[in-house]
Amino acid sequence: MLRWCAIVVLACSGAFGNPTPEMPASYDTIIIGLGAAGCTAASTLSKAGKRVLALEAMDRVGGRVNTVPFGDGVVEVGAEWIHGTEQSRVYNLAIQNNVSVLPQDIDFEVYRSDGSIGDKAVLNELMNFSLSVIEEPPETPEPLGQFITRRLKDYMKEKYPALLADQDFVDNLLEFLDLVIDNYESSNSWNEVSTESKYTELGGYQHMSWHRHGYKTLFEILLNTYNNGPGYPNLDIKLKKEVTQISWPQDPTQDVVVTCKDGSSYRARNVIVTVSLGVLKERHTTLFSPMLPQTKISVIDNNNISMGLLGKIILQFPQNFWGTNKNIDYSFIWRNEDKEGIEDKWMLKLVQMSAPMGADDVLTMWTNGDVGRLVETLPEDVVKRKAMELIRRFMGKNRTIPEPIAMIRSSWFSNPYTRGSYTYDNLSTPQYPHARATLAEPLVDSSGAPRVLFAGEATDNTHFSTVHGATDTGFREANRLLTKAKL
């Protein structure tokens, strides 16, 4: 499930072409946000001949996907993989355009805090067991961590009784597993996640990498600019356009009016809003006029769905010291006696590191939840120094580890246009089984015509938290308008 687990900074004129000067002042549809959902909606409507305006608050296309040139290649600051190859709009677009994507089969290599190497086979077995029981949830919903702990202890009692008797090992194993699950879910604790979730994996490989092509390729394909494509003449893209108000009418004869922070405004028959749940939580009271219906406000404000955070600390080294195998997750498990000397307790939460497929001299350290938020605010030199303390403590016993020569870190929570990474089902979600569907419901005028439509991963009932889920929602809402137009 590791959904990014979370792009080349693209200027409008460089990658997607300048809007033509004769573009109309009024449009069929305005799309707010040019992430996976927005770009899919823009592509679908543009192909159908609609006049589309896309407004993006950031200075690039991609949303929570961000491919950046780094080291000897590229790295993904946001979403990392295509999760599943069967019935995946994202995977199919890559294959149809002859773009190679490569499986990155994750295997765990375990290091202890005294520098020793842990039993890789046993940890992989316990890890795989813990992940597999998620697919067999209990009849009554409960916190995911509580459920996994119970099932895992029963399994160890039967198969590894000596390990189960080692309380230090069990405590630190469970703490490690908690953080691994948090990296899957973007949660702060595995006990904030419900065992009852409608999330469904697609079939096929779960970690398909765009490697040196970069996830940015998806957006080039969607916007018809891949391989020097001409784009769409009827699609007008405007970057650095922060939307401050969406005025939607009840009168069928009136247009939706979208106003931006710079004072500009645009008109259209309808608008597709693709901003994240984190942004809706922060801005919905001022963004919509009239305000959203109470049913939708309840989903946004009452924490029926959680907006999580998964972050990255990406380090470039002068030479590769870890080896060429890209399929290894470097896992750090603490011993109790080693924890006592650590002043910055947040360091204890950084337990996973991987080698991205797009570069050979780079390692990615994963963060989540409260620690991820903290890491976004700390001085860069502190983050780099503490990350290296960890790497040298766990991996430096029998090797010399050089100083990194560059670092990138994500800022998905600090970013006012994302306010997090992706959503997960929390303990309240089972009581509100229609929350995501309610979030997806369009706002209609007095004739029943959809005027404000909603897309984005949070609005997908079964594939939330993924890029393919987001693209599906963009297609869903564009198709809603196209189907309506034919009636």
C-alpha positions as CSV (number, residue, x, y, z in Angstrom):
1,M,0.0,0.0,0.0
2,L,2.9,2.5,0.5
3,R,1.1,5.1,-1.6
4,W,4.0,7.5,-2.2
5,C,4.9,6.3,-0.2
6,A,3.6,11.6,-1.8
7,I,8.7,16.9,-10.2
8,V,10.8,19.0,-12.3
9,V,9.7,22.5,-11.5
10,L,7.9,23.3,-14.7
11,A,7.3,26.8,-15.9
12,C,4.2,27.4,-17.9
13,S,5.9,28.7,-20.9
14,G,8.7,26.0,-20.9
15,A,6.8,22.8,-20.6
16,F,3.2,23.4,-21.5
17,G,3.3,26.3,-24.0
18,N,2.0,29.8,-23.7
19,P,-1.7,30.4,-23.8
20,T,-2.8,31.8,-27.1
21,P,-3.7,35.5,-26.9
22,E,-7.1,34.9,-28.5
23,M,-8.2,32.7,-25.6
24,P,-11.8,33.5,-24.7
25,A,-12.6,35.4,-21.5
26,S,-15.3,32.9,-20.7
27,Y,-14.9,29.2,-20.6
28,D,-16.9,26.0,-20.5
29,T,-15.1,24.8,-17.4
30,I,-12.5,26.2,-15.0
31,I,-10.3,23.6,-13.2
32,I,-8.8,24.6,-9.9
33,G,-5.5,22.8,-9.1
34,L,-3.3,21.0,-11.7
35,G,-2.4,17.8,-9.8
36,A,-3.3,14.4,-11.1
37,A,-7.0,14.9,-10.8
38,G,-6.9,18.4,-12.4
39,C,-4.7,17.4,-15.3
40,T,-6.8,14.4,-16.0
41,A,-10.0,16.5,-16.0
42,A,-8.3,19.1,-18.2
43,S,-7.1,16.5,-20.7
44,T,-10.5,14.7,-20.9
45,L,-12.5,17.9,-21.4
46,S,-9.9,19.4,-23.9
47,K,-10.0,16.3,-26.0
48,A,-13.8,16.6,-26.1
49,G,-13.4,20.1,-27.6
50,K,-14.4,22.1,-24.5
51,R,-12.8,25.5,-23.7
52,V,-11.0,24.9,-20.4
53,L,-9.1,27.2,-18.1
54,A,-6.8,25.6,-15.5
55,L,-5.7,27.7,-12.5
56,E,-2.8,26.4,-10.4
57,A,-1.6,28.3,-7.2
58,M,1.9,26.9,-7.4
59,D,4.6,27.7,-10.0
60,R,4.4,24.3,-11.5
61,V,2.1,21.5,-12.6
62,G,1.9,18.2,-10.6
63,G,0.3,18.9,-7.3
64,R,1.5,16.4,-4.7
65,V,3.7,14.8,-7.4
66,N,7.1,16.6,-7.7
67,T,10.0,15.3,-9.8
68,V,13.2,17.3,-9.2
69,P,16.6,17.0,-10.9
70,F,19.0,15.8,-8.2
71,G,22.2,14.0,-7.9
72,D,23.0,12.1,-11.1
73,G,19.3,11.8,-12.1
74,V,15.9,12.8,-10.7
75,V,14.1,12.2,-7.4
76,E,10.4,12.2,-6.4
77,V,9.8,14.7,-3.6
78,G,6.1,13.6,-3.5
79,A,4.4,10.5,-4.9
80,E,7.0,7.8,-5.7
81,W,5.3,4.8,-7.4
82,I,2.4,3.5,-9.5
83,H,0.6,1.2,-7.1
84,G,-0.8,-1.6,-9.2
85,T,-0.7,-2.4,-12.9
86,E,-4.2,-3.8,-13.5
87,Q,-6.9,-1.4,-14.5
88,S,-4.7,1.5,-13.7
89,R,-5.2,4.6,-15.7
90,V,-1.7,5.8,-14.8
91,Y,0.1,2.6,-15.7
92,N,-1.9,2.3,-19.0
93,L,-0.9,5.8,-20.0
94,A,2.8,5.0,-19.5
95,I,2.5,1.8,-21.6
96,Q,0.4,3.4,-24.3
97,N,3.1,6.0,-24.7
98,N,6.0,3.5,-24.7
99,V,7.3,4.9,-21.4
100,S,9.2,2.1,-19.5
101,V,8.3,1.7,-15.8
102,L,10.2,-0.7,-13.6
103,P,9.1,-2.7,-10.6
104,Q,10.9,-1.9,-7.4
105,D,10.3,-5.0,-5.2
106,I,10.8,-3.8,-1.6
107,D,12.9,-6.1,0.7
108,F,14.0,-5.2,4.2
109,E,17.6,-5.0,5.3
110,V,17.7,-4.6,9.1
111,Y,20.2,-2.6,11.1
112,R,20.2,-2.3,14.9
113,S,21.2,0.8,16.9
114,D,24.4,-0.8,18.0
115,G,25.5,-1.1,14.4
116,S,24.8,-4.8,14.2
117,I,22.8,-6.3,11.3
118,G,19.5,-7.8,12.3
119,D,17.9,-11.1,11.1
120,K,16.6,-10.0,7.8
121,A,14.7,-13.2,7.1
122,V,12.8,-13.1,10.4
123,L,12.0,-9.4,10.2
124,N,10.7,-9.8,6.6
125,E,8.5,-12.7,7.7
126,L,7.1,-10.8,10.6
127,M,6.6,-7.7,8.5
128,N,4.9,-9.6,5.7
129,F,2.6,-11.3,8.2
130,S,1.7,-8.0,9.8
131,L,0.8,-6.5,6.5
132,S,-1.1,-9.6,5.4
133,V,-3.5,-9.5,8.4
134,I,-4.7,-6.1,7.3
135,E,-6.5,-7.9,4.5
136,E,-8.4,-10.0,7.1
137,P,-9.9,-7.3,9.4
138,P,-12.0,-8.1,12.5
139,E,-15.8,-7.9,12.3
140,T,-15.9,-5.0,14.7
141,P,-13.7,-2.1,13.7
142,E,-10.7,-1.4,16.0
143,P,-7.4,0.5,15.9
144,L,-5.2,-1.1,13.3
145,G,-2.1,-1.2,15.6
146,Q,-4.1,-2.9,18.3
147,F,-5.3,-5.6,15.9
148,I,-1.9,-6.2,14.3
149,T,-0.2,-6.4,17.7
150,R,-2.7,-9.1,18.9
151,R,-2.4,-11.1,15.7
152,L,1.4,-10.8,15.6
153,K,1.9,-11.9,19.2
154,D,-0.3,-15.0,18.5
155,Y,1.8,-15.8,15.5
156,M,5.1,-15.3,17.4
157,K,3.8,-17.4,20.3
158,E,3.4,-20.3,17.9
159,K,6.5,-19.8,15.8
160,Y,9.0,-17.7,17.7
161,P,8.3,-18.2,21.4
162,A,11.9,-17.2,22.4
163,L,11.6,-13.9,20.5
164,L,8.3,-13.2,22.1
165,A,9.8,-13.7,25.6
166,D,12.4,-11.0,24.7
167,Q,10.4,-7.9,25.8
168,D,13.1,-5.5,24.5
169,F,12.9,-7.0,21.1
170,V,9.1,-7.1,21.0
171,D,8.7,-3.5,22.2
172,N,11.1,-2.2,19.6
173,L,9.7,-4.4,16.8
174,L,6.2,-3.1,17.5
175,E,7.5,0.5,17.6
176,F,9.2,-0.1,14.2
177,L,6.0,-1.7,12.7
178,D,4.0,1.2,13.9
179,L,6.2,3.6,12.0
180,V,6.2,1.4,8.9
181,I,2.4,1.4,8.9
182,D,2.4,5.2,9.4
183,N,4.6,5.4,6.3
184,Y,1.9,3.4,4.4
185,E,-1.0,5.4,5.7
186,S,0.6,8.8,6.2
187,S,-0.8,8.6,9.8
188,N,0.7,9.7,13.1
189,S,0.1,6.4,14.8
190,W,-1.2,3.0,13.6
191,N,-3.8,3.3,16.4
192,E,-5.3,6.3,14.6
193,V,-6.1,4.1,11.6
194,S,-9.2,1.9,11.4
195,T,-9.1,-1.8,10.6
196,E,-12.3,-1.1,8.5
197,S,-11.3,0.6,5.3
198,K,-12.7,0.6,1.8
199,Y,-9.3,1.0,0.3
200,T,-8.7,-1.6,-2.4
201,E,-5.4,-2.4,-4.1
202,L,-5.2,-2.8,-7.8
203,G,-3.8,-6.0,-9.1
204,G,-0.2,-6.4,-10.2
205,Y,3.1,-4.9,-9.0
206,Q,2.5,-2.4,-6.2
207,H,5.7,-0.4,-6.6
208,M,6.2,0.5,-10.2
209,S,8.8,3.3,-10.7
210,W,9.0,5.9,-13.4
211,H,12.8,5.8,-12.6
212,R,14.8,8.3,-14.7
213,H,11.7,9.4,-16.7
214,G,10.3,10.8,-13.5
215,Y,6.6,10.9,-12.5
216,K,6.5,14.3,-14.3
217,T,6.1,12.2,-17.5
218,L,2.5,11.4,-16.5
219,F,1.6,15.1,-16.6
220,E,3.3,15.6,-20.0
221,I,1.3,12.8,-21.3
222,L,-2.0,14.1,-19.9
223,L,-1.4,17.6,-21.2
224,N,-0.2,16.4,-24.6
225,T,3.3,17.9,-24.3
226,Y,5.2,14.6,-24.0
227,N,7.8,14.2,-26.8
228,N,7.4,17.8,-27.8
229,G,3.6,17.4,-28.2
230,P,1.7,20.6,-29.0
231,G,-0.5,20.6,-25.9
232,Y,-4.2,21.5,-26.4
233,P,-5.1,24.8,-28.2
234,N,-8.4,25.0,-26.2
235,L,-6.7,24.6,-22.8
236,D,-5.5,27.7,-21.1
237,I,-3.0,27.1,-18.2
238,K,-2.2,29.8,-15.7
239,L,0.3,29.1,-12.9
240,K,0.8,31.1,-9.7
241,K,-3.0,31.8,-9.6
242,E,-4.3,31.3,-6.1
243,V,-8.1,31.2,-6.1
244,T,-9.7,33.0,-3.2
245,Q,-13.4,32.7,-4.1
246,I,-15.7,30.6,-6.1
247,S,-19.1,32.3,-6.6
248,W,-21.6,29.7,-7.9
249,P,-25.2,30.6,-8.9
250,Q,-28.5,29.0,-8.4
251,D,-29.8,30.8,-11.5
252,P,-29.2,28.5,-14.5
253,T,-28.5,31.5,-16.8
254,Q,-25.6,32.8,-14.8
255,D,-21.9,31.7,-14.8
256,V,-19.7,30.6,-12.0
257,V,-17.2,33.4,-11.2
258,V,-13.7,32.4,-9.9
259,T,-11.7,35.2,-8.3
260,C,-7.9,35.0,-7.7
261,K,-5.7,36.6,-5.1
262,D,-4.2,38.9,-7.7
263,G,-7.6,40.4,-8.4
264,S,-8.2,38.7,-11.7
265,S,-11.5,36.8,-12.2
266,Y,-12.8,34.3,-14.7
267,R,-16.2,33.0,-15.7
268,A,-17.4,29.6,-16.8
269,R,-20.4,27.3,-16.9
270,N,-18.9,25.2,-14.2
271,V,-15.8,24.6,-12.1
272,I,-14.0,21.4,-11.0
273,V,-12.3,21.9,-7.6
274,T,-9.3,19.5,-7.1
275,V,-7.6,21.0,-4.0
276,S,-6.6,18.6,-1.2
277,L,-8.7,17.9,1.8
278,G,-6.1,19.8,3.9
279,V,-6.8,22.9,1.9
280,L,-10.6,22.5,2.1
281,K,-10.3,22.2,5.9
282,E,-8.4,25.4,6.0
283,R,-10.3,27.5,3.4
284,H,-13.8,26.2,2.7
285,T,-15.6,28.9,4.7
286,T,-14.1,31.7,2.6
287,L,-13.6,29.9,-0.7
288,F,-17.2,29.2,-1.6
289,S,-20.0,31.7,-2.0
290,P,-22.6,30.7,-1.1
291,M,-21.1,28.4,1.5
292,L,-21.0,24.6,1.1
293,P,-24.0,22.6,2.2
294,Q,-23.8,21.4,5.8
295,T,-23.4,17.7,4.8
296,K,-20.2,18.5,3.0
297,I,-19.0,20.8,5.8
298,S,-19.5,18.0,8.3
299,V,-17.2,15.7,6.4
300,I,-14.5,18.4,6.1
301,D,-14.6,19.7,9.6
302,N,-15.6,16.8,11.7
303,N,-12.5,14.7,10.9
304,N,-14.6,11.9,9.3
305,I,-11.5,11.4,7.1
306,S,-8.0,12.4,8.1
307,M,-5.4,14.3,6.0
308,G,-2.1,12.7,6.7
309,L,1.5,13.6,6.2
310,L,4.3,11.5,4.6
311,G,7.6,13.4,4.1
312,K,11.1,12.8,2.8
313,I,14.7,13.8,3.5
314,I,16.6,13.2,0.3
315,L,20.4,13.1,0.5
316,Q,23.0,13.1,-2.3
317,F,26.4,11.6,-1.6
318,P,29.7,12.0,-3.4
319,Q,29.8,8.2,-3.9
320,N,27.4,5.3,-3.3
321,F,28.3,3.4,-0.1
322,W,25.2,1.3,0.2
323,G,25.3,-0.8,-3.0
324,T,23.5,-1.0,-6.3
325,N,20.4,-3.0,-5.3
326,K,17.5,-0.6,-5.5
327,N,15.0,-3.1,-4.0
328,I,16.2,-2.7,-0.4
329,D,14.5,-0.8,2.3
330,Y,17.1,0.0,5.0
331,S,15.3,-0.5,8.3
332,F,16.5,0.9,11.6
333,I,15.4,-0.9,14.8
334,W,16.5,0.6,18.2
335,R,17.5,-1.2,21.3
336,N,16.1,0.3,24.6
337,E,19.5,1.0,26.1
338,D,20.6,3.0,23.0
339,K,17.5,5.3,23.1
340,E,18.4,6.8,26.5
341,G,21.2,8.9,25.2
342,I,19.2,10.5,22.4
343,E,18.1,14.0,23.3
344,D,16.1,14.7,20.1
345,K,13.4,12.1,20.5
346,W,12.0,12.7,17.0
347,M,15.1,11.0,15.7
348,L,13.8,7.7,17.0
349,K,10.9,8.0,14.5
350,L,13.1,8.0,11.4
351,V,13.4,4.2,10.8
352,Q,13.2,3.7,7.0
353,M,15.4,4.7,4.2
354,S,15.3,3.7,0.5
355,A,17.3,4.2,-2.7
356,P,15.2,5.9,-5.4
357,M,15.2,4.4,-8.9
358,G,15.8,7.8,-10.6
359,A,19.3,8.4,-9.2
360,D,22.3,6.3,-8.2
361,D,24.0,8.6,-5.6
362,V,20.9,9.4,-3.5
363,L,19.1,8.0,-0.4
364,T,15.6,8.9,0.8
365,M,14.8,8.9,4.5
366,W,11.0,8.8,5.2
367,T,9.1,10.9,7.8
368,N,5.5,11.0,8.8
369,G,2.9,12.7,11.1
370,D,4.1,15.0,13.9
371,V,7.8,14.3,13.2
372,G,7.3,15.0,9.5
373,R,5.7,18.4,10.4
374,L,8.6,19.1,12.8
375,V,11.3,18.2,10.2
376,E,9.7,20.7,7.8
377,T,10.4,23.5,10.3
378,L,13.9,22.7,11.5
379,P,17.0,24.4,10.1
380,E,18.4,22.6,7.1
381,D,21.8,22.0,8.8
382,V,20.1,20.4,11.8
383,V,18.1,18.0,9.7
384,K,21.1,17.0,7.7
385,R,23.3,16.5,10.8
386,K,20.7,14.5,12.6
387,A,20.0,12.3,9.6
388,M,23.7,11.6,9.2
389,E,24.0,10.7,12.9
390,L,21.3,8.1,12.4
391,I,22.8,6.7,9.2
392,R,26.3,6.4,10.7
393,R,25.0,4.9,14.0
394,F,23.0,2.2,12.2
395,M,25.0,1.6,9.0
396,G,28.5,2.8,9.7
397,K,30.0,0.0,11.8
398,N,32.0,-1.6,9.0
399,R,32.1,1.2,6.4
400,T,33.1,4.8,6.0
401,I,30.1,7.0,5.3
402,P,30.9,10.3,3.6
403,E,29.2,13.6,4.2
404,P,26.2,14.4,1.9
405,I,26.9,17.0,-0.7
406,A,23.2,18.1,-1.1
407,M,19.8,17.7,0.5
408,I,16.2,18.2,-0.4
409,R,13.3,17.8,2.0
410,S,9.6,17.8,1.4
411,S,7.3,20.5,2.8
412,W,3.8,19.1,2.1
413,F,2.3,20.2,5.4
414,S,3.9,23.7,5.4
415,N,2.8,24.2,1.8
416,P,-0.4,26.3,1.9
417,Y,-1.6,24.7,-1.3
418,T,-1.4,21.1,-0.1
419,R,-1.5,21.0,3.8
420,G,-0.5,17.4,3.8
421,S,0.2,14.4,1.6
422,Y,-2.9,12.2,1.3
423,T,-5.9,10.9,3.2
424,Y,-6.6,7.8,5.3
425,D,-9.5,6.2,7.1
426,N,-9.4,7.1,10.8
427,L,-11.3,5.5,13.7
428,S,-14.4,7.7,13.0
429,T,-14.6,6.8,9.3
430,P,-16.5,3.5,9.7
431,Q,-19.3,5.5,11.3
432,Y,-19.5,7.7,8.2
433,P,-19.2,5.2,5.3
434,H,-20.4,7.7,2.7
435,A,-18.0,10.5,3.7
436,R,-15.9,10.4,0.6
437,A,-19.0,10.1,-1.7
438,T,-20.5,13.2,0.1
439,L,-17.2,15.1,-0.5
440,A,-17.5,14.2,-4.2
441,E,-21.1,15.4,-4.6
442,P,-21.4,18.3,-7.0
443,L,-23.1,21.6,-6.1
444,V,-26.0,22.1,-8.5
445,D,-28.1,25.1,-9.6
446,S,-31.9,25.3,-9.5
447,S,-32.2,23.3,-12.7
448,G,-30.1,20.4,-11.3
449,A,-27.1,21.2,-13.5
450,P,-23.7,20.7,-11.8
451,R,-21.9,24.0,-11.2
452,V,-19.1,23.1,-8.7
453,L,-17.7,19.6,-9.0
454,F,-15.1,18.0,-6.7
455,A,-12.2,15.7,-7.6
456,G,-9.0,14.5,-5.9
457,E,-7.8,11.4,-4.1
458,A,-9.9,12.2,-1.0
459,T,-13.1,11.8,-3.1
460,D,-12.3,8.3,-4.3
461,N,-14.0,5.7,-2.2
462,T,-11.6,2.8,-2.8
463,H,-8.4,4.2,-4.3
464,F,-7.9,7.3,-2.1
465,S,-4.2,8.1,-1.3
466,T,-3.0,7.2,-4.7
467,V,-2.2,9.0,-8.0
468,H,-4.4,6.5,-10.0
469,G,-7.2,7.2,-7.6
470,A,-6.8,11.0,-8.2
471,T,-6.7,10.5,-12.0
472,D,-9.9,8.4,-11.8
473,T,-11.7,11.2,-10.0
474,G,-10.6,13.8,-12.6
475,F,-11.9,11.6,-15.3
476,R,-15.1,10.9,-13.3
477,E,-16.0,14.6,-13.0
478,A,-15.0,15.5,-16.5
479,N,-17.2,12.7,-17.7
480,R,-20.0,13.9,-15.5
481,L,-20.0,17.2,-17.4
482,L,-19.7,15.5,-20.8
483,T,-22.5,13.1,-20.1
484,K,-24.7,15.9,-18.9
485,A,-24.0,17.9,-22.0
486,K,-25.2,15.0,-24.2
487,L,-28.6,14.7,-22.4
